[in-house]
Amino acid sequence: MWGYEYGIGKRIELVGAAPYRTLKLDGREGVETSAIITRDDGSTDYGYLATVQGDSNAPVDTPNLLLLVERNAKDAKGNAPVSAEELDLMAKGIAASIRRRAAQ
């Protein structure tokens, strides 16, 4: 899931004893992970990724609902950038708030 196609950085290091953890996102089983991101300029940032099957007809290896929260410390503009722990708490709060809307 972590890939250069998102423009994230040159190296992604997954963190935790079990880097991929199960989660429920909108009542669906999925996977979450956190990472340390090394940018192309050598700076370090953090990210959180959660993914689930949004479409029950999609192939199992093709999750199609993805939440990516990443810190870009260079954009903090005079404020201290959030820590890895703060980013993780924020991202998990966002993930917990996701609810499917009724089709209109």
All heavy atoms as an XYZ file, in Angstrom:
784
protein
N       0.797     -1.202      0.000
C       0.000      0.000      0.000
C       0.839      1.265      0.000
O       0.517      2.219     -0.631
C      -0.937      0.038      1.212
C      -2.024     -0.969      1.147
S      -2.955     -0.582     -0.340
C      -3.899     -2.001     -0.468
N       1.894      1.280      0.814
C       2.770      2.443      0.822
C       3.561      2.391     -0.471
O       4.209      1.418     -0.757
C       3.755      2.389      1.985
C       3.155      2.542      3.337
C       2.888      1.536      4.217
C       2.764      3.750      3.971
N       2.357      2.051      5.358
C       2.270      3.408      5.244
C       2.786      5.088      3.605
C       1.801      4.355      6.140
C       2.320      6.022      4.490
C       1.833      5.657      5.738
N       3.507      3.442     -1.225
C       4.249      3.415     -2.470
C       4.659      4.785     -2.922
O       4.101      5.799     -2.511
N       5.655      4.808     -3.761
C       6.172      6.070     -4.259
C       5.159      6.799     -5.129
O       5.234      8.005     -5.295
C       7.477      5.826     -5.020
C       8.330      7.078     -5.073
C       9.152      7.413     -4.003
C       8.289      7.923     -6.168
C       9.918      8.553     -4.035
C       9.058      9.070     -6.198
C       9.875      9.384     -5.134
O      10.619     10.520     -5.160
N       4.164      6.073     -5.646
C       3.182      6.734     -6.509
C       2.379      7.797     -5.765
O       1.783      8.669     -6.365
C       2.246      5.714     -7.167
C       1.347      4.968     -6.220
C       1.969      3.677     -5.698
O       3.179      3.489     -5.807
O       1.211      2.854     -5.156
N       2.370      7.740     -4.430
C       1.690      8.780     -3.661
C       2.601      9.978     -3.410
O       2.202     10.941     -2.778
C       1.183      8.231     -2.322
C       0.098      7.196     -2.485
C       0.324      5.880     -2.133
C      -1.131      7.538     -3.005
C      -0.661      4.923     -2.288
C      -2.117      6.590     -3.179
C      -1.879      5.292     -2.813
O      -2.849      4.350     -2.971
N       3.844      9.920     -3.857
C       4.771     11.024     -3.666
C       5.214     11.179     -2.225
O       5.593     12.256     -1.793
N       5.178     10.097     -1.462
C       5.427     10.163     -0.034
C       6.895     10.362      0.290
O       7.258     11.195      1.100
C       4.873      8.900      0.659
C       3.353      8.924      0.561
C       5.320      8.814      2.093
C       2.679      7.677      1.034
N       7.775      9.602     -0.292
C       9.191      9.738      0.037
C      10.003      8.613     -0.559
O       9.489      7.767     -1.265
N      11.279      8.636     -0.229
C      12.151      7.640     -0.836
C      12.247      6.364     -0.010
O      12.644      5.332     -0.514
C      13.536      8.207     -1.090
C      14.342      8.549      0.136
C      15.710      9.076     -0.267
C      16.531      9.471      0.935
N      17.824     10.003      0.546
N      11.901      6.438      1.296
C      11.931      5.233      2.118
C      10.786      5.252      3.125
O      10.529      6.269      3.760
C      13.254      5.115      2.861
C      13.450      3.709      3.437
C      14.777      3.556      4.106
N      14.602      4.088      5.461
C      15.573      4.557      6.210
N      16.795      4.607      5.766
N      15.337      5.017      7.414
N      10.095      4.113      3.253
C       9.002      3.951      4.196
C       9.379      2.819      5.140
O       9.643      1.707      4.698
C       7.685      3.573      3.466
C       7.362      4.541      2.336
C       6.539      3.424      4.444
C       7.086      5.949      2.752
N       9.423      3.102      6.437
C       9.731      2.075      7.434
C       8.503      1.876      8.314
O       8.092      2.785      9.042
C      10.914      2.521      8.285
C      11.283      1.556      9.376
C      12.367      2.095     10.297
O      13.068      3.055      9.907
O      12.495      1.562     11.395
N       7.897      0.697      8.234
C       6.722      0.400      9.053
C       7.144      0.259     10.502
O       8.228     -0.249     10.795
C       6.046     -0.870      8.564
C       5.594     -0.840      7.105
C       4.894     -2.139      6.747
C       4.706      0.348      6.810
N       6.300      0.707     11.429
C       6.645      0.679     12.849
C       5.714     -0.241     13.622
O       4.580     -0.488     13.208
C       6.634      2.094     13.471
C       7.692      2.965     12.849
C       5.281      2.749     13.336
N       6.219     -0.739     14.730
C       5.433     -1.600     15.607
C       5.865     -3.047     15.518
O       6.435     -3.475     14.517
N       5.589     -3.781     16.600
C       5.933     -5.207     16.635
C       5.183     -5.965     15.537
O       5.717     -6.877     14.924
C       5.602     -5.778     18.005
N       3.940     -5.575     15.317
C       3.137     -6.139     14.225
C       2.761     -4.954     13.335
O       1.798     -4.249     13.621
C       1.895     -6.824     14.767
N       3.534     -4.680     12.284
C       3.307     -3.456     11.517
C       1.934     -3.378     10.836
O       1.428     -2.293     10.620
C       4.428     -3.452     10.484
C       5.023     -4.797     10.493
C       4.651     -5.446     11.780
N       1.338     -4.514     10.517
C      -0.014     -4.510      9.952
C      -0.964     -5.021     11.012
O      -0.827     -6.135     11.497
C      -0.088     -5.389      8.698
C       0.687     -4.821      7.541
C       1.920     -5.345      7.186
C       0.185     -3.756      6.811
C       2.635     -4.816      6.130
C       0.896     -3.218      5.752
C       2.125     -3.762      5.426
O       2.831     -3.233      4.385
N      -1.934     -4.180     11.383
C      -2.904     -4.526     12.415
C      -4.303     -4.492     11.820
O      -4.581     -3.688     10.932
C      -2.804     -3.528     13.574
C      -1.402     -3.465     14.187
C      -1.215     -2.282     15.108
N      -1.424     -0.967     14.513
C      -0.491     -0.272     13.847
N       0.709     -0.770     13.666
N      -0.767      0.928     13.377
N      -5.182     -5.345     12.320
C      -6.561     -5.344     11.830
C      -7.315     -4.178     12.453
O      -6.979     -3.705     13.539
C      -7.275     -6.667     12.156
O      -7.287     -6.847     13.563
C      -6.591     -7.845     11.476
N      -8.312     -3.705     11.741
C      -9.171     -2.642     12.243
C     -10.539     -2.779     11.617
O     -10.718     -3.522     10.651
C      -8.593     -1.258     11.938
C      -8.950     -0.612     10.593
C      -8.953      0.884     10.731
C      -8.019     -1.048      9.508
N     -11.492     -2.059     12.173
C     -12.826     -1.943     11.591
C     -12.951     -0.507     11.114
O     -12.707      0.433     11.869
C     -13.903     -2.234     12.623
C     -14.058     -3.694     12.924
C     -15.396     -4.142     12.467
C     -15.600     -5.578     12.905
N     -16.609     -6.194     12.120
N     -13.301     -0.334      9.871
C     -13.494      0.983      9.281
C     -14.876      0.952      8.662
O     -15.119      0.174      7.735
C     -12.416      1.249      8.220
C     -12.319      2.636      7.621
C     -11.965      3.666      8.695
C     -11.275      2.671      6.532
N     -15.788      1.727      9.214
C     -17.173      1.719      8.762
C     -17.771      0.316      8.872
O     -18.512     -0.136      8.016
C     -17.283      2.250      7.330
C     -18.732      2.399      6.878
O     -19.589      2.704      7.715
O     -18.993      2.195      5.681
N     -17.397     -0.403      9.917
C     -17.945     -1.736     10.144
C     -17.336     -2.827      9.279
O     -17.750     -3.972      9.337
N     -16.351     -2.485      8.469
C     -15.703     -3.461      7.588
C     -14.317     -3.790      8.102
O     -13.617     -2.915      8.604
C     -15.619     -2.903      6.163
C     -17.008     -2.756      5.537
C     -16.913     -2.061      4.234
N     -17.106     -0.626      4.490
C     -17.225      0.270      3.548
N     -17.138     -0.070      2.291
N     -17.425      1.529      3.851
N     -13.923     -5.056      7.973
C     -12.587     -5.488      8.389
C     -11.546     -4.918      7.445
O     -11.722     -4.917      6.229
C     -12.488     -7.009      8.372
C     -13.343     -7.702      9.412
C     -12.858     -7.497     10.833
O     -11.635     -7.391     11.045
O     -13.712     -7.432     11.732
N     -10.457     -4.440      8.022
C      -9.386     -3.889      7.207
C      -8.056     -4.008      7.903
O      -7.902     -4.739      8.882
N      -7.085     -3.255      7.396
C      -5.717     -3.277      7.903
C      -5.251     -1.838      8.104
O      -5.560     -0.952      7.298
C      -4.787     -3.989      6.893
C      -3.342     -3.941      7.354
C      -5.223     -5.422      6.671
N      -4.503     -1.619      9.192
C      -3.891     -0.312      9.440
C      -2.413     -0.500      9.705
O      -1.978     -1.574     10.123
C      -4.548      0.397     10.626
C      -4.263     -0.264     11.956
C      -4.836      0.485     13.149
O      -5.407      1.576     13.005
O      -4.694     -0.055     14.264
N      -1.651      0.554      9.438
C      -0.215      0.543      9.711
C       0.263      1.978      9.887
O      -0.362      2.915      9.392
C       0.566     -0.165      8.580
O       1.923     -0.306      8.959
C       0.480      0.585      7.276
N       1.365      2.120     10.600
C       2.010      3.419     10.779
C       3.426      3.319     10.240
O       3.999      2.228     10.207
C       2.034      3.803     12.258
O       0.715      3.911     12.756
N       3.982      4.460      9.829
C       5.301      4.417      9.201
C       6.105      5.672      9.497
O       5.556      6.735      9.766
C       5.156      4.267      7.696
N       7.414      5.492      9.427
C       8.355      6.608      9.424
C       8.726      6.825      7.961
O       9.099      5.882      7.258
C       9.613      6.282     10.252
C       9.221      6.028     11.707
C      10.637      7.403     10.137
C      10.353      5.476     12.550
N       8.600      8.055      7.513
C       8.828      8.398      6.109
C      10.123      9.191      5.998
O      10.295     10.204      6.683
C       7.666      9.255      5.565
C       6.338      8.502      5.701
C       7.932      9.681      4.136
C       5.118      9.398      5.545
N      11.026      8.737      5.159
C      12.224      9.518      4.857
C      11.980     10.172      3.499
O      11.779      9.491      2.499
C      13.482      8.626      4.801
O      13.629      7.968      6.062
C      14.727      9.459      4.510
N      11.970     11.484      3.499
C      11.711     12.255      2.281
C      12.938     12.257      1.373
O      14.046     11.915      1.801
C      11.335     13.697      2.631
C      10.149     13.815      3.558
C       8.868     13.641      2.840
N       7.744     13.853      3.773
C       6.520     13.523      3.501
N       6.229     12.975      2.353
N       5.568     13.724      4.369
N      12.749     12.683      0.145
C      13.845     12.748     -0.818
C      14.972     13.664     -0.351
O      16.131     13.443     -0.685
C      13.336     13.211     -2.187
C      12.444     12.165     -2.843
O      12.613     10.963     -2.539
O      11.591     12.544     -3.656
N      14.629     14.693      0.447
C      15.662     15.626      0.938
C      16.321     15.140      2.232
O      17.120     15.847      2.832
C      15.073     17.021      1.136
C      13.997     17.071      2.211
O      13.729     16.042      2.875
O      13.408     18.158      2.391
N      15.963     13.933      2.711
C      16.549     13.361      3.917
C      15.776     13.668      5.187
O      16.099     13.135      6.251
N      14.754     14.523      5.127
C      13.967     14.836      6.323
C      13.063     13.652      6.676
O      12.797     12.779      5.855
C      13.134     16.102      6.096
O      12.193     15.896      5.064
N      12.596     13.657      7.925
C      11.776     12.560      8.426
C      10.373     13.049      8.745
O      10.198     14.112      9.339
C      12.403     11.962      9.702
O      13.706     11.484      9.383
C      11.587     10.814     10.247
N       9.372     12.258      8.379
C       7.973     12.524      8.690
C       7.318     11.222      9.111
O       7.959     10.172      9.162
C       7.244     13.134      7.480
C       7.394     14.643      7.413
O       7.227     15.296      8.457
O       7.662     15.164      6.325
N       6.019     11.288      9.383
C       5.279     10.123      9.853
C       3.990      9.981      9.048
O       3.462     10.955      8.526
C       4.931     10.254     11.341
C       6.149     10.538     12.174
C       6.396     11.807     12.663
C       7.076      9.537     12.437
C       7.526     12.077     13.413
C       8.218      9.799     13.173
C       8.436     11.071     13.657
O       9.565     11.333     14.381
N       3.470      8.762      8.993
C       2.233      8.526      8.276
C       1.434      7.394      8.886
O       1.954      6.575      9.654
N       0.149      7.371      8.543
C      -0.791      6.336      8.979
C      -1.616      5.952      7.761
O      -2.061      6.829      7.008
C      -1.700      6.886     10.081
C      -2.857      5.980     10.442
C      -2.710      5.006     11.426
C      -4.085      6.094      9.809
C      -3.769      4.177     11.769
C      -5.143      5.263     10.140
C      -4.982      4.305     11.120
O      -6.031      3.481     11.452
N      -1.812      4.660      7.573
C      -2.575      4.166      6.437
C      -3.567      3.122      6.916
O      -3.204      2.225      7.679
C      -1.629      3.539      5.408
C      -2.279      2.924      4.175
C      -2.739      4.015      3.213
C      -1.315      1.998      3.484
N      -4.826      3.251      6.510
C      -5.852      2.247      6.778
C      -6.533      1.931      5.454
O      -6.786      2.825      4.649
C      -6.872      2.768      7.781
N      -6.820      0.666      5.245
C      -7.455      0.266      3.994
C      -8.427     -0.881      4.230
O      -8.186     -1.747      5.065
C      -6.397     -0.097      2.925
O      -7.056     -0.408      1.714
C      -5.533     -1.252      3.351
N      -9.561     -0.850      3.519
C     -10.583     -1.896      3.602
C     -11.201     -2.118      2.230
O     -11.010     -1.320      1.309
C     -11.705     -1.543      4.607
C     -11.186     -1.380      6.011
C     -12.473     -0.312      4.175
N     -11.958     -3.182      2.132
C     -12.752     -3.447      0.933
C     -14.000     -2.575      1.010
O     -14.890     -2.844      1.802
C     -13.168     -4.918      0.872
C     -12.063     -5.889      0.594
C     -11.526     -5.747     -0.811
O     -10.392     -5.357     -0.971
N     -12.310     -6.028     -1.794
N     -14.081     -1.540      0.217
C     -15.278     -0.705      0.172
C     -16.354     -1.340     -0.689
O     -17.543     -1.183     -0.459
N     -15.933     -2.103     -1.682
C     -16.843     -2.771     -2.615
C     -16.703     -4.267     -2.395
O     -15.646     -4.844     -2.641
C     -16.457     -2.395     -4.045
C     -17.278     -3.112     -5.101
O     -18.167     -3.912     -4.747
O     -17.020     -2.863     -6.285
N     -17.755     -4.909     -1.919
C     -17.683     -6.338     -1.629
C     -17.445     -7.180     -2.877
O     -17.056     -8.339     -2.782
C     -18.964     -6.803     -0.927
O     -20.095     -6.539     -1.750
N     -17.639     -6.608     -4.064
C     -17.404     -7.335     -5.313
C     -15.973     -7.162     -5.838
O     -15.599     -7.792     -6.816
C     -18.387     -6.878     -6.396
C     -19.814     -7.224     -6.020
O     -20.073     -8.285     -5.480
N     -20.725     -6.310     -6.274
N     -15.171     -6.312     -5.193
C     -13.787     -6.100     -5.627
C     -12.950     -7.316     -5.245
O     -13.236     -7.985     -4.249
C     -13.212     -4.846     -4.984
N     -11.896     -7.612     -6.014
C     -11.014     -8.717     -5.637
C     -10.389     -8.468     -4.260
O     -10.145     -7.331     -3.882
C      -9.932     -8.704     -6.723
C     -10.493     -7.914     -7.841
C     -11.492     -6.961     -7.251
N     -10.140     -9.548     -3.523
C      -9.613     -9.438     -2.167
C      -8.302     -8.679     -2.133
O      -8.032     -7.938     -1.190
C      -9.437    -10.851     -1.554
C      -8.783    -10.771     -0.186
C     -10.783    -11.539     -1.457
N      -7.462     -8.820     -3.149
C      -6.171     -8.133     -3.158
C      -6.260     -6.713     -3.699
O      -5.262     -6.090     -3.996
C      -5.133     -8.945     -3.937
C      -5.462     -9.058     -5.416
O      -6.613     -8.749     -5.799
O      -4.587     -9.456     -6.187
N      -7.472     -6.188     -3.825
C      -7.671     -4.843     -4.359
C      -8.558     -4.026     -3.416
O      -9.703     -3.737     -3.726
C      -8.319     -4.900     -5.762
O      -7.624     -5.835     -6.555
C      -8.304     -3.545     -6.430
N      -8.028     -3.662     -2.239
C      -8.828     -2.817     -1.352
C      -9.095     -1.491     -2.034
O      -8.242     -0.969     -2.742
C      -7.958     -2.660     -0.111
C      -6.605     -3.094     -0.510
C      -6.715     -3.943     -1.718
N     -10.303     -0.972     -1.866
C     -10.626      0.241     -2.611
C     -11.135      1.382     -1.745
O     -11.664      2.344     -2.258
C     -11.610     -0.079     -3.737
C     -12.893     -0.671     -3.223
O     -13.067     -0.861     -2.033
N     -13.802     -0.966     -4.122
N     -10.966      1.259     -0.439
C     -11.252      2.368      0.454
C      -9.990      2.575      1.285
O      -9.562      1.686      2.017
C     -12.445      2.052      1.350
C     -12.871      3.130      2.336
C     -13.240      4.419      1.608
C     -14.043      2.644      3.168
N      -9.369      3.737      1.116
C      -8.059      3.975      1.712
C      -8.056      5.314      2.437
O      -8.558      6.299      1.914
C      -7.016      3.977      0.592
C      -5.577      4.202      0.976
C      -4.716      3.197      0.238
C      -5.147      5.595      0.610
N      -7.510      5.319      3.645
C      -7.316      6.543      4.417
C      -5.821      6.707      4.637
O      -5.174      5.819      5.184
C      -8.032      6.454      5.770
C      -7.684      7.548      6.781
C      -8.189      8.915      6.319
C      -8.231      7.214      8.155
N      -5.270      7.812      4.188
C      -3.857      8.112      4.383
C      -3.745      9.460      5.094
O      -4.282     10.462      4.621
C      -3.119      8.189      3.035
C      -1.659      8.650      3.068
C      -0.804      7.689      3.869
C      -1.116      8.816      1.665
N      -3.078      9.455      6.249
C      -2.808     10.685      6.993
C      -1.293     10.769      7.112
O      -0.659      9.848      7.605
C      -3.458     10.661      8.393
C      -3.152     11.943      9.152
C      -4.958     10.436      8.284
N      -0.729     11.858      6.633
C       0.724     11.982      6.688
C       1.121     13.368      7.159
O       0.440     14.352      6.895
C       1.347     11.638      5.337
C       1.597     12.775      4.415
C       2.187     12.336      3.094
O       1.471     11.742      2.294
O       3.372     12.638      2.870
N       2.218     13.406      7.896
C       2.758     14.675      8.382
C       3.761     15.192      7.374
O       4.589     14.444      6.854
C       3.466     14.446      9.720
C       4.060     15.730     10.296
C       4.856     15.449     11.520
N       6.262     15.268     11.145
C       7.268     15.329     12.004
N       7.036     15.522     13.283
N       8.505     15.160     11.593
N       3.674     16.482      7.088
C       4.672     17.184      6.290
C       5.231     18.294      7.181
O       4.711     19.403      7.206
C       4.044     17.778      5.020
C       3.735     16.728      4.004
O       4.615     15.988      3.581
N       2.473     16.611      3.622
N       6.283     17.978      7.929
C       6.833     18.911      8.918
C       7.243     20.236      8.289
O       7.133     21.279      8.921
C       8.019     18.280      9.641
N       7.676     20.205      7.030
C       8.123     21.452      6.392
C       6.990     22.456      6.236
O       7.229     23.647      6.077
C       8.751     21.160      5.034
C       7.765     20.704      3.990
C       8.409     20.509      2.647
C       7.323     20.107      1.652
N       7.810     19.945      0.332
N       5.740     21.989      6.330
C       4.591     22.879      6.194
C       4.078     23.394      7.534
O       3.034     24.040      7.590
C       3.459     22.164      5.454
C       3.834     21.842      4.011
O       4.610     22.606      3.409
O       3.356     20.822      3.491
N       4.783     23.127      8.627
C       4.327     23.537      9.964
C       4.322     25.058     10.130
O       3.637     25.584     10.988
C       5.185     22.882     11.044
N       5.092     25.780      9.342
C       5.095     27.252      9.303
C       5.192     27.902     10.685
O       4.290     28.578     11.138
C       3.843     27.767      8.594
C       3.639     27.219      7.206
C       4.606     27.815      6.234
C       4.239     27.348      4.836
N       5.285     26.862      4.047
N       6.301     27.660     11.380
C       6.539     28.315     12.660
C       5.954     27.590     13.851
O       6.225     27.959     14.987
N       5.130     26.590     13.634
C       4.574     25.781     14.714
C       5.369     24.482     14.810
O       5.919     24.010     13.812
C       3.105     25.443     14.444
C       2.246     26.682     14.367
O       2.309     27.534     15.239
N       1.458     26.781     13.314
N       5.394     23.912     15.984
C       6.056     22.608     16.130
C       5.216     21.564     15.382
O       3.999     21.519     15.554
C       6.159     22.238     17.597
N       5.838     20.745     14.544
C       5.073     19.706     13.852
C       4.557     18.673     14.847
O       5.151     18.485     15.914
C       6.076     19.089     12.878
C       7.418     19.537     13.313
C       7.247     20.735     14.170
N       3.456     18.021     14.532
C       2.897     17.008     15.428
C       3.872     15.840     15.545
O       4.627     15.542     14.618
C       1.512     16.505     14.965
C       0.494     17.628     14.951
C       1.579     15.829     13.613
N       3.852     15.197     16.684
C       4.710     14.030     16.921
C       4.088     12.808     16.246
O       2.930     12.834     15.807
C       4.839     13.771     18.416
O       3.587     13.336     18.945
N       4.850     11.731     16.194
C       4.345     10.474     15.636
C       3.125     10.007     16.421
O       2.141      9.533     15.835
C       5.436      9.410     15.653
N       3.168     10.144     17.747
C       2.052      9.712     18.589
C       0.814     10.565     18.344
O      -0.304     10.045     18.278
C       2.448      9.772     20.076
C       3.527      8.791     20.466
C       4.949      9.241     20.077
O       5.168     10.453     19.788
O       5.833      8.377     20.030
N       0.987     11.878     18.216
C      -0.144     12.769     17.942
C      -0.764     12.455     16.590
O      -1.991     12.430     16.450
C       0.303     14.236     17.978
C       0.666     14.735     19.357
C       1.319     16.106     19.326
O       2.203     16.357     18.469
O       0.956     16.938     20.184
N       0.061     12.208     15.595
C      -0.450     11.877     14.268
C      -1.240     10.574     14.318
O      -2.321     10.475     13.751
C       0.677     11.757     13.246
C       0.136     11.458     11.851
C       0.482     12.563     10.890
C       0.617     10.129     11.356
N      -0.727      9.578     15.036
C      -1.399      8.290     15.146
C      -2.768      8.440     15.814
O      -3.761      7.893     15.336
C      -0.511      7.311     15.919
C      -0.824      5.868     15.604
O      -0.892      5.513     14.407
O      -1.003      5.082     16.561
N      -2.827      9.199     16.914
C      -4.108      9.434     17.599
C      -5.093     10.173     16.700
O      -6.280      9.838     16.649
C      -3.888     10.220     18.892
C      -3.289      9.449     20.055
C      -2.943     10.400     21.206
C      -4.245      8.370     20.528
N      -4.610     11.189     16.002
C      -5.463     11.953     15.096
C      -6.005     11.057     13.985
O      -7.202     11.067     13.681
C      -4.654     13.112     14.492
C      -5.448     14.041     13.620
S      -4.438     15.316     12.788
C      -3.102     15.627     13.899
N      -5.130     10.261     13.383
C      -5.521      9.398     12.279
C      -6.534      8.348     12.725
O      -7.519      8.078     12.026
C      -4.294      8.722     11.679
N      -6.320      7.758     13.903
C      -7.257      6.748     14.411
C      -8.610      7.381     14.720
O      -9.654      6.759     14.538
C      -6.675      6.041     15.616
C      -5.563      5.087     15.213
C      -4.945      4.382     16.390
C      -3.847      3.455     15.892
N      -3.210      2.711     16.957
N      -8.613      8.637     15.176
C      -9.866      9.358     15.404
C     -10.616      9.601     14.107
O     -11.838      9.452     14.040
N      -9.886      9.970     13.062
C     -10.507     10.162     11.743
C     -11.081      8.839     11.246
O     -12.219      8.763     10.787
C      -9.499     10.741     10.733
C      -9.087     12.152     11.140
C     -10.081     10.729      9.322
C      -7.886     12.688     10.393
N     -10.299      7.758     11.361
C     -10.752      6.438     10.907
C     -12.023      6.020     11.649
O     -12.964      5.495     11.039
C      -9.648      5.403     11.098
N     -12.079      6.263     12.956
C     -13.249      5.881     13.755
C     -14.498      6.673     13.372
O     -15.618      6.224     13.588
C     -12.941      6.055     15.237
N     -14.297      7.853     12.770
C     -15.439      8.703     12.418
C     -16.029      8.390     11.041
O     -17.078      8.919     10.683
C     -15.021     10.177     12.453
O     -14.206     10.497     11.330
N     -15.385      7.539     10.274
C     -15.846      7.255      8.912
C     -17.113      6.414      8.948
O     -17.154      5.357      9.571
C     -14.742      6.567      8.082
C     -13.577      7.535      7.877
C     -15.290      6.064      6.743
C     -12.376      6.930      7.197
N     -18.141      6.885      8.276
C     -19.424      6.195      8.176
C     -19.902      6.236      6.730
O     -19.762      7.257      6.059
C     -20.491      6.862      9.044
C     -20.147      6.950     10.505
C     -20.324      5.605     11.184
N     -19.990      5.694     12.599
C     -18.811      5.404     13.118
N     -17.826      5.019     12.352
N     -18.599      5.497     14.399
N     -20.475      5.151      6.287
C     -21.026      5.092      4.937
C     -22.280      5.965      4.865
O     -23.127      5.919      5.747
C     -21.378      3.653      4.590
C     -21.889      3.490      3.179
C     -22.233      2.072      2.894
N     -21.042      1.235      3.077
C     -20.979     -0.005      2.677
N     -21.997     -0.584      2.094
N     -19.890     -0.701      2.879
N     -22.356      6.744      3.817
C     -23.556      7.561      3.600
C     -24.570      6.759      2.812
O     -24.206      5.914      1.987
C     -23.220      8.817      2.806
C     -22.358      9.768      3.559
C     -22.255     11.039      2.805
N     -20.848     11.261      2.469
C     -20.423     12.250      1.749
N     -21.258     13.100      1.227
N     -19.154     12.399      1.512
N     -25.817      7.056      3.022
C     -26.881      6.378      2.272
C     -26.823      6.848      0.822
O     -26.574      8.028      0.538
C     -28.227      6.716      2.865
N     -27.006      5.916     -0.104
C     -27.021      6.255     -1.524
C     -28.232      7.141     -1.818
O     -29.297      6.949     -1.255
C     -27.068      5.001     -2.364
N     -28.019      8.107     -2.691
C     -29.133      9.025     -3.006
C     -29.581      8.857     -4.417
O     -28.953      8.538     -5.306
C     -28.677     10.451     -2.778
C     -28.348     10.631     -1.305
C     -28.171     12.099     -0.982
O     -28.636     12.970     -1.689
N     -27.498     12.350      0.121
